[in-house]
Amino acid sequence: MDAFYASAEQASKPSLRGKAVVVGGLGPRGVVATASYEARVSGVHSAMPMAQARRLAPNAAYLVPRFTFYRAISEQVMKLLRELSPLVEPLSLDEAFVDLDAGGAAWDEESARLAGTRLRADIRAVTGLTGSVGLAASKMLAKIASEQAKPDGLVLIRPGTEREMLGPLSVRILPGVGPATGDHLRRAGITTVEEIVEAGEDELVRLVGKAHGHGLYAMALARDERPVVAERDTKSVSVEDTYDVDIHDRVRVRLEVQRLADRCVRRLRGAGLSGRTIVLKVRRYDFSTLTRSETLRGPTDDPAVVREAAARLLESVDTTGGVRLLGVGVSGLADYTQEDLFAQAAGEVRLEEEQAAEEPVKEPAGPAERRWPAGHDVRHAEFGHGWVQGSGLGRVTVRFETPDSLLPGRVRTFRTDDPDLEPADPLPLVPGGAVVPEEAAEVPAEAGPDVTGEGPWPAVGGA
C-alpha cells in the first residue's frame, strides 16, 4: 500500500487531500510512522524523530495513528490477496507476498501482469486507496519491484533479466543492507550490486562476516529460493514505553519495569502463550540502547516470575544520566507452561489476586491533548461526525467532515468537557465498507525480514 497510514487519513479527511500529512507519536519523543508523499518532498520519512519532521514540514498536518482503522482496511486488502492464492505471507499491515502460481492466478508474464493489474483495481474499488505491485520470480525481487512501482504503479521483472536489473542499483536496495553495512561496503569501494558480485564471496565474508557475506552475495546474484509461507509464527511478545522526559530516579525505573512486565504477561496470556527467555531493553539519555536477557528453566506466563527476572536484568544496567525508553519482552515461546521453582516455593496465588496485581495503576486524567488525540474521530450532537484538529488549554478544535464530503468541512471549537462532544468510531472510506470500533492505539509489530521465494511466478510484493 502507498504511504498507507497517511493515505488512509487523507481519504478519511477531505480537507487533507493533496496536503502534507504526517502520522506518528506527537510527544517530544515521538517518531514518524508514515508520511504522505507531499510531506516526503520536504524530506520527512518514516522512523524520523517527530521533532525533526516538524522542522522540515512545519505546515503539515500531524496526526495520532488510528491503528484499528488501519487494521480494518488491511483485512480488506488481505482478503483480496487470499482470493488470488492460498499462500499469502503478510509482512505488516500494508505489505504481503503472494504465491500466484500456487493459486493458479498466473503462469507466465502476461497472466502475471493481468493479475497485478486486477489486484490494483480491486484494492482501489474496495478500500478507496492505492497499492503498488511488484511481480517477479522471487520475494526479494518482488519487493524491489514494488518499491520501484511506487506510488500507484506496477513493475514486472522478467525472468532472466534479474542480474541486469540489479547490477547498477545501490547496495542499499538489498534486504539487510542498512546504513551501517552500506557505509562499511562503501569504504571498501563497493557501492552497487554489480560491485558486490565483482568483489566475490570470499571478500564479502571478510568484510561483513560469514553468515551475512554468503547471504549478501547470493542476493546480488539474484539467487532467491525460499517459498512464500502462509503462516508466520510469533517469535516474541514485548511491550515498551518511550518517556517524554528522561527518568533519573532508579526507584521509578524499577517500577516502570515491573509495570511493563505485567503488561507483557497480559499480552502473552492473551495469545495463549508462555516463554522461556525474558528480555529487558533500555535506551539511555545518549540514545545508546542496551539489551539484557535471561533464559528460565522452562516456559512461564507467571507475572511474578517475569517481574523478578526483569528486575534482575535491570541490576546489570547502568541508568546513570537518565532513561528515555524501557521495554520488556518474552521470547522462546510455547503454548504451554512449566511451573517455575521459585513460584512453587512462594506458593499458589489465587487467580483473582493475580489479576488484581496485573491491573495498571490508575493515573489522573492527562491534559486535553491526551483526551482528544489529533486526527481521531468525534461526534457532536448538533454538528455530527468530525475529527480532532487539535486541543489544549481546555479547548478542542474539530473539523466536521466525512470521507464522502465534497468540500472541506467547517471548523468549530468546544470546551474539552462539552457534553455534546464524544469520541466516535471511524467511518468507512468506501460506502458499505466495514470498519471495526476504534480501540486504544498500540505500536504496530515490526515487519519481518525479507526472505526469498521459488516458482515461475510466485510472488507479489506490495509495500
MARLUMDO-839494 format. One line per 10 residues: number of its first residue (from 1); their letters; for each residue x, y, z of C-alpha. Coordinates in steps of 0.1 Angstrom, whole numbers, plus 5000, padded with zeros to 4 digits. Layout:
BEGIN
NUM	A	X,Y,Z  ... $
//
This chain:
BEGIN
1	MDAFYASAEQ	5000,5000,5000  5012,5035,4992  5021,5056,5023  4994,5036,5040  4985,5054,5072  4988,5088,5057  4968,5078,5026  4941,5064,5048  4940,5097,5068  4938,5117,5036 $
11	ASKPSLRGKA	4910,5096,5022  4891,5099,5055  4896,5137,5057  4888,5156,5025  4905,5188,5039  4938,5169,5039  4938,5155,5004  4968,5167,4984  4984,5182,5015  5013,5171,5037 $
21	VVVGGLGPRG	5003,5146,5064  5025,5130,5090  5013,5102,5112  5030,5091,5144  5037,5099,5180  5032,5136,5187  5051,5139,5220  5086,5152,5224  5100,5117,5218  5075,5108,5190 $
31	VVATASYEAR	5086,5091,5158  5071,5093,5123  5051,5062,5114  5042,5073,5079  5044,5105,5059  5023,5113,5028  5041,5118,4995  5035,5156,4999  5054,5155,5032  5082,5134,5017 $
41	VSGVHSAMPM	5090,5162,4993  5102,5181,5024  5124,5152,5035  5101,5137,5061  5103,5099,5062  5092,5070,5085  5113,5064,5117  5123,5100,5117  5120,5119,5151  5088,5139,5151 $
51	AQARRLAPNA	5106,5170,5162  5128,5168,5131  5098,5163,5109  5081,5194,5123  5112,5214,5114  5112,5201,5079  5075,5204,5073  5061,5229,5098  5028,5233,5079  5020,5196,5076 $
61	AYLVPRFTFY	4990,5180,5095  5003,5159,5124  4980,5131,5134  4980,5104,5161  4977,5069,5145  4943,5051,5144  4956,5015,5142  4923,4998,5145  4911,5018,5115  4942,5008,5095 $
71	RAISEQVMKL	4938,4971,5106  4902,4971,5092  4915,4983,5058  4944,4959,5059  4920,4930,5064  4901,4940,5033  4933,4940,5013  4945,4907,5027  4911,4892,5018  4917,4902,4982 $
81	LRELSPLVEP	4951,4886,4983  4938,4853,4996  4913,4852,4967  4943,4851,4945  4962,4823,4963  4961,4802,4995  4998,4813,5000  4998,4848,5014  5025,4860,5037  5018,4893,5054 $
91	LSLDEAFVDL	5048,4913,5065  5029,4941,5081  4995,4958,5079  5003,4972,5045  5026,4947,5028  5024,4910,5018  5038,4884,4995  5016,4862,4974  5025,4830,4955  5005,4835,4923 $
101	DAGGAAWDEE	5015,4801,4909  5001,4782,4939  4967,4798,4934  4967,4794,4896  4964,4831,4892  4995,4834,4870  5017,4811,4849  5035,4834,4826  5044,4871,4821  5011,4881,4806 $
111	SARLAGTRLR	4989,4864,4832  5011,4877,4860  5007,4913,4847  4970,4908,4844  4967,4895,4879  4986,4925,4892  4965,4950,4873  4933,4935,4885  4946,4935,4921  4954,4972,4920 $
121	ADIRAVTGLT	4919,4979,4906  4902,4957,4933  4922,4974,4961  4911,5008,4949  4875,4997,4945  4873,4981,4979  4893,5005,5000  4895,5037,4980  4933,5036,4984  4961,5027,4961 $
131	GSVGLAASKM	4987,5000,4962  5018,4993,4942  5025,4958,4929  5059,4942,4922  5059,4909,4901  5090,4887,4900  5101,4851,4903  5112,4856,4940  5102,4875,4971  5133,4897,4972 $
141	LAKIASEQAK	5129,4908,4936  5091,4913,4940  5098,4936,4970  5123,4956,4950  5099,4958,4921  5071,4971,4943  5094,4998,4956  5102,5009,4921  5065,5009,4912  5056,5034,4939 $
151	PDGLVLIRPG	5033,5052,4940  5003,5035,4924  5022,5015,4898  5031,4980,4887  5066,4968,4878  5073,4933,4864  5109,4919,4864  5111,4894,4836  5128,4861,4843  5164,4861,4830 $
161	TEREMLGPLS	5168,4899,4834  5173,4899,4872  5211,4903,4872  5209,4930,4845  5183,4949,4865  5201,4946,4899  5236,4954,4887  5236,4992,4886  5214,4996,4917  5228,5008,4951 $
171	VRILPGVGPA	5238,4981,4976  5211,4996,4999  5184,4981,4977  5193,4946,4990  5174,4934,5021  5195,4936,5053  5219,4963,5040  5212,4992,5063  5232,5025,5068  5260,5008,5088 $
181	TGDHLRRAGI	5266,4979,5063  5262,5003,5034  5288,5026,5048  5311,4997,5055  5308,4985,5019  5313,5020,5005  5345,5024,5024  5357,4992,5007  5348,5007,4973  5316,4987,4969 $
191	TTVEEIVEAG	5285,5009,4961  5265,4989,4936  5251,4954,4934  5274,4945,4905  5304,4956,4925  5293,4931,4952  5295,4903,4925  5328,4916,4913  5343,4916,4948  5335,4879,4952 $
201	EDELVRLVGK	5320,4858,4980  5353,4855,5000  5358,4892,5001  5322,4898,5012  5327,4872,5040  5358,4891,5051  5341,4924,5051  5307,4916,5068  5311,4882,5083  5303,4846,5072 $
211	AHGHGLYAMA	5265,4845,5075  5259,4880,5062  5285,4877,5035  5272,4845,5020  5236,4858,5020  5246,4891,5005  5265,4875,4977  5236,4852,4969  5212,4882,4968  5235,4901,4945 $
221	LARDERPVVA	5233,4871,4921  5195,4872,4924  5195,4838,4940  5163,4836,4959  5147,4803,4966  5127,4804,4999  5089,4799,4995  5061,4821,5005  5050,4810,5039  5013,4815,5047 $
231	ERDTKSVSVE	5016,4814,5085  5044,4831,5103  5050,4820,5139  5052,4847,5165  5088,4847,5178  5083,4871,5208  5059,4892,5227  5070,4926,5240  5060,4960,5252  5079,4992,5255 $
241	DTYDVDIHDR	5074,5028,5265  5092,5060,5254  5091,5088,5281  5087,5124,5273  5112,5133,5300  5142,5111,5309  5137,5091,5341  5166,5096,5365  5151,5081,5397  5162,5045,5400 $
251	VRVRLEVQRL	5132,5036,5420  5109,5049,5393  5128,5029,5367  5123,4997,5387  5085,5005,5390  5083,5011,5353  5100,4978,5345  5075,4960,5368  5046,4976,5351  5059,4967,5316 $
261	ADRCVRRLRG	5065,4931,5328  5028,4929,5338  5016,4944,5305  5038,4919,5286  5024,4890,5306  4988,4901,5298  4996,4902,5261  5014,4868,5264  4984,4852,5281  4960,4869,5256 $
271	AGLSGRTIVL	4978,4850,5229  4977,4817,5249  5015,4816,5250  5043,4813,5275  5080,4818,5271  5114,4809,5285  5136,4840,5277  5129,4873,5294  5144,4903,5276  5149,4938,5290 $
281	KVRRYDFSTL	5156,4968,5267  5169,5001,5280  5176,5032,5258  5196,5057,5277  5198,5095,5276  5225,5094,5249  5204,5071,5227  5226,5041,5234  5204,5010,5236  5212,4981,5259 $
291	TRSETLRGPT	5195,4947,5258  5198,4920,5285  5182,4886,5286  5178,4856,5309  5166,4822,5300  5145,4803,5326  5143,4765,5332  5111,4763,5313  5083,4784,5297  5062,4806,5321 $
301	DDPAVVREAA	5034,4831,5320  5036,4839,5356  5037,4877,5361  5058,4873,5393  5084,4853,5376  5087,4877,5347  5088,4907,5371  5116,4891,5391  5136,4882,5360  5132,4917,5345 $
311	ARLLESVDTT	5143,4932,5379  5174,4910,5380  5183,4921,5344  5179,4958,5354  5205,4954,5381  5232,4949,5354  5223,4981,5336  5237,5015,5345  5209,5041,5342  5230,5070,5354 $
321	GGVRLLGVGV	5222,5100,5333  5186,5090,5326  5165,5066,5307  5143,5076,5277  5129,5041,5268  5122,5009,5286  5109,4976,5272  5102,4941,5285  5097,4911,5262  5094,4873,5263 $
331	SGLADYTQED	5108,4850,5236  5113,4813,5233  5076,4809,5231  5055,4778,5237  5018,4770,5240  5022,4755,5275  5038,4765,5308  5062,4747,5332  5059,4756,5368  5088,4777,5379 $
341	LFAQAAGEVR	5107,4765,5410  5106,4800,5426  5068,4803,5420  5063,4769,5436  5083,4779,5467  5063,4811,5470  5030,4791,5470  5000,4793,5448  4984,4826,5441  4947,4828,5436 $
351	LEEEQAAEEP	4936,4839,5401  4916,4869,5414  4946,4882,5433  4969,4877,5403  4946,4896,5381  4943,4924,5406  4981,4927,5408  4983,4930,5370  4959,4959,5368  4978,4991,5360 $
361	VKEPAGPAER	4978,5020,5384  4951,5045,5375  4967,5077,5365  4949,5111,5369  4933,5124,5337  4960,5138,5314  4960,5170,5295  4934,5178,5268  4957,5166,5241  4956,5131,5255 $
371	RWPAGHDVRH	4918,5130,5258  4913,5143,5223  4941,5129,5201  4948,5148,5169  4932,5131,5139  4908,5109,5159  4871,5107,5153  4844,5125,5173  4807,5131,5171  4788,5162,5182 $
381	AEFGHGWVQG	4751,5162,5189  4744,5191,5167  4772,5191,5140  4776,5154,5135  4808,5135,5126  4842,5151,5126  4878,5148,5136  4901,5165,5161  4924,5191,5146  4940,5199,5179 $
391	SGLGRVTVRF	4934,5206,5216  4948,5224,5245  4941,5250,5273  4907,5233,5279  4896,5236,5243  4893,5211,5214  4891,5222,5177  4871,5199,5154  4866,5198,5117  4833,5184,5107 $
401	ETPDSLLPGR	4836,5163,5075  4833,5127,5064  4851,5106,5037  4823,5114,5012  4822,5151,5019  4826,5170,4986  4843,5200,5002  4865,5205,5033  4843,5207,5064  4836,5236,5087 $
411	VRTFRTDDPD	4857,5240,5119  4843,5246,5154  4860,5249,5188  4845,5235,5221  4853,5230,5257  4870,5197,5262  4843,5187,5287  4814,5197,5263  4787,5171,5270  4776,5171,5233 $
421	LEPADPLPLV	4810,5160,5221  4822,5124,5223  4847,5101,5207  4833,5082,5177  4842,5052,5156  4859,5058,5122  4836,5058,5091  4844,5035,5062  4863,5051,5033  4841,5034,5007 $
431	PGGAVVPEEA	4803,5031,5011  4794,4997,5025  4830,4991,5038  4834,4976,5072  4852,4993,5100  4856,4979,5134  4853,5002,5165  4884,5022,5173  4905,5010,5203  4935,5022,5222 $
441	AEVPAEAGPD	4964,5026,5198  4992,5001,5200  5026,5002,5184  5024,4980,5152  5046,4949,5151  5077,4954,5131  5077,4939,5096  5096,4906,5094  5128,4902,5075  5128,4900,5037 $
451	VTGEGPWPAV	5132,4864,5026  5132,4846,4993  5107,4826,4972  5106,4800,4944  5085,4790,4914  5080,4805,4880  5057,4835,4892  5054,4831,4929  5055,4865,4945  5037,4898,4945 $
461	GGA	5053,4923,4969  5032,4953,4979  5047,4979,5002 $
//
